[in-house]
Amino acid sequence: MSIAGFLVTFGFLIVAMVVHEFAHGWVAYKLGDTTAKYSGRLTLNPLAHIDPIWTLLVPFSLFLFSGGQFVFGMAKPVPINYWAFKNPKRDILLVGSSGPLANFIFAFILSLILRISAPSLLLSFILGKLIFINVLLGVFNLIPVPPLDGSRVVSGLLPNNLSYAYAQIEPYGFIILILLIWLGLLDYIIRPILIFILRLLGVS
């Protein structure tokens, strides 16, 4: 991937991350938590969701160290006050799943546009790339390793005692993710699910 290719992919990644984080904030707000709203995060403005390290430095570093083969990153997490929820266990699950679900819904809408219209080659490329990155971001975030959204879903499903024990691995979450990436295991986890969903959307 060239520098130009990196910038294009990075731009699409920003769009997917904004959709993802906005969904977290919107669902939390609907469930009674106004933290995201009053933190200025209940917006589709990309600047509100950019984290200097995870949104800018990490994608560029991955691009360099992988020889242009891999670009990925994360937005600044939306602040959530779990004490504001009426049913914290259920609502944590709903907020956690809302980000990936928003990416999947966005990808589905884009796939419909791709199917029912007759887009130009450029628009087909843009839509296809956006679909791919949204599905990838959604699948990646459902991995049950803290602080990814999948861990919130698992915590909401587990009994309280197991949920508490499971939460104890959160300080080691990034180390676990780095090891999974370094060992190449993350690819084995994500790729089959990614391909399956893309085929369902008719874009693989």
JOLINUR-V452303 format. One record per helix or strand. SS is the DSSP state (H for helix, E for strand). FROM is the first residue (numbers start at 0). TO is the last residue. Records with the same first field share a line. If there is no record, write none. Layout:
BEGIN
SS->FROM-TO, FROM-TO
END
This chain:
BEGIN
H->2-29, 34-37, 45-48, 51-64, 81-83, 87-115, 120-140, 148-156, 159-166, 169-181, 184-200
END
